[in-house]
Amino acid sequence: MASMPFGQTVIAFLNANNANLMMRDPEFRAVLQRQMILPDGHGVDIASLIFHGERFPANLNGTDFVPALLTYIDKPKRVAMIGARPDTLKRAAESLRRHAPWHEFIPIADGYFDPTQSDAVMKEVRRAAPDILLVAMGSPMQEKWIDRHVGPGHARLVISVGALFDFLSGDVPRAPKRMRRLRLEWLFRLLIEPSRLWKRYVIGNPLFLYHVIRHRLKGGGRPKRRAQLLLRNQTPPLQRDGFPD
């Protein structure tokens, strides 16, 4: 974190599903333009290849990136956590404490509080005075909630982490390492949760590629943005639980 710019950095992850949501949700699109975007999944990798002639050097999905980041920050930090079900949040915090015991992990609130309670939740965050805030509410809710309620005084680094707490708690299994290295975790998730995810992947992935190809045929394609340039350094190899080998 010492190399981060002064102030606050807010990180979100862009995958094919988020891109589809963004294309039909102007508010979500505006929110993402105010955050640092990291690539998540094979879909955006293909899009980068189509638009810029090269893939991203790494798949920085939050499930792997966040635990690896916490592992490689050796100076103790206070990490606040918001999201998931109460029992899931508790077990996710316990999992992180086992893997990175030099940090302090502070569950603040589950992800099912009433929107009118947001100010009270943020008071608890301010009281905890975290260096890092992890928010797991699913997209686009988590990104919008952060944009509306989290200010520079709440945490220096804020990350939308999606289903991270579900994976850390063991509620949802990770794909085998081989599938993850091939960037096929989406297929594994579809196989274990078909009723919930079939529309996202079976319809959403082809829809995303349709939009990418359509935009490219219209002459789309822009110079690499800051987020892409930041990815030139490869991330370390990751274990199945998201922590480095």
N, C-alpha and C positions, 0 to 999 in steps of 0.2 A: 504493500500500500504506500510505501514511501515514494515510489515512482509515479503515483497517481497525481493528477493535477489537483491544485488546491480547490477547496469547496466540496461539492457533492457529485458523485458519479452514480448514475442510475443505469443499470444494465437490464436489457430484455433480450430474448432469444427469438429469432425468426425462423419458423419452419413453414412447410407448405400450408398447413392449416391456418396458422396465424396470417399468412399472406392472403389467403382466401377471405378471412374475416376482415382484414384491413381494406381489401378492395371494395367491400360493400358497407364499410363503417367509417365515415369520414372522421369521426371523433377519435377512433382507435388509430387511424393513420396519422393524425396530427400528434397524438401522444407519442407514438413510436419515433416521430421525427425529432422529439425532444430528448430521446434516450439513446444510449449507446447500444447498437444492435450487433449481436453475435450470431453466427450461422448454426442452425440446428437441423441436421438431417440431410438425407440424400437429395431431396427435392430442390433445396436452395443451392446445393452443390452443382446439380445439373443446370440450374438457372445461371450460375456464375460461369459455367463452361460455355453456355450458349451466348451470353452477353459479352463476356470478357476473354473467352478463349482459354481459361484455366480454372481448375477447381480451387476451392478453399483448401489451405494446407491442413486444416484440422476441423473435425466436427465438434463444436463447442457446446453441446447440449448441456443444459443446467444440471442434469442428474450426474454427469461426470465432472463437469467444470467446477462446480461449487465445492464438492468435497476435495478435489485436487487443489483448488485455490487455498482452502483452509489448511490443508496439509503443508503447503509450501510457504505459508505465512508463519514464520517461526516465532515472531514476537506475539505474546499473548494478546488476544482481542476479545471484546465483548460482542457476542453475536445474538441479536434478538430474532425471534421466529414468530411469524404470524401465518395461520392457515391450517387446512386439513381438519379432521375431526379431533376432539380433545385427546382421546387415547392415542391416536396416530401421532399427533404433535408431541406428546410426551415421549413416546418410544423413539421418534425420530431424533429428539434432543439427546436421549440416552445413547443412541447409536453414534451420534457425532461426538459425544463426550468420550466414548471408548476409543474412537479413531484419532481424535485430536484433543487430548486431555489438557493441553496447555491453554486452550481457549475456554471462555465461559459462555455456555449456551443458555439462553433465557427465553423460555416459551412465554409469549405475551398474551395471545388470544387465538382461539381456533378460527377457522374461516367461515363460520356460520353466524356471526354476530349481525344484528340489525344494522343497516346503514346509518341509522341515527346514533349508533354507538361509536362511530368512527372517531369522533373527537376524544371520547373517553379512552379508546384504545391508544390513540396517539399520545395522550397524557402518560399512559403506562410506558410507552416507548421512550418518551423524554425522561421519565423517572429512571429507566434502566440505563440510559446514556450509552447505547451501543455504538461500536465502531462500524458494525455491519448489520444490516437489516435484511432478512430473507422473508419474502412474501409469497405464499402458495395458495392462490385462490382460483387458478385456471385463467386462461386467456379468453376474452380481453379484460375480464374483471380486474385481475391483479395489476395490470399495467395502468388501467384507468384509475384505480383506487390510489395507487402510488402517486400518480400525477396530481390527483386532487388533494391528497391529505399529507403526503410526506414532504417536508421541507428540509433545507440544508442543516437546520439545527437538530434534526432527529438522528441522522447517521451519515457518516462520510461515504459509505458505499451501500447502495440499495440494489437488490437483485430480485427479479421475478423468477421464481423457481418451479412453477407448475406443479408436477406430480412428485417432486423430489421427496417430500416427507412421506408419501405413500411407499416409495421405494425403500427409503432408509428404515422405515418401521417394519418392513417385511410384508405389508399388506398387499403389495403388488410385486411379483417377481420380476427381476431384470432378465433381459434376453441373454443367452449364452454369449460369452466373449467373442466367439467367431462371428456371430451374426452382428454384433455391435461394431466390430471392426469393418465389416462389409457395409455398415450403415443401413442395416435391415431390421433394426429394433422395432420399427413401425409394424413390420410383418408379424413379429413375435407377439406384439401387443394386440394386433388384430386377431390372432389365433386364440389368445386367452380371454379376450373381452370382445367377441364379435358383435354382440347386440348393442354395445355402447359405441364402438369405434368403427363399425362398417361404413357408415356414411362419411366419416372423416377421411378414411383411407381409400375405400373402393370408389367413391365419387369424388372426394376432395383432391386426391393426388392427380388424377387425370385432368380435373378442372384447372388445377394450378399449372400444369404443364401446357394446357391449352392457352391460358393467359400469357404464359412466358413466350411461347412460340408466336402467338398473335402479335404481341408487343414487339418482338424481334423483327418480324416480317414488316412491321410498320416503320422500321428504322430505329427502334429503341436500342438502348445500350449506352451507358455513361461511363466516364472514368471511374476508377476505383475510389471508393470513399474511405474515410479515415478508419472505419471499423474493419475494412478489408486489409488495409495496410498494417493494422495492428496484428494481423494473423500471420505475418511472415515468419515469426518465431514459432516453431512447432511446440505443441504442448507435450508434457511427459506422457509415457505410456500409462494406461489406467487399468486397474484391476476390475473385476466384476462388480465390486461394491462401489466403484467410483474413486477409489483411492489408488495412488501410484503403486506400480509393481516394485 
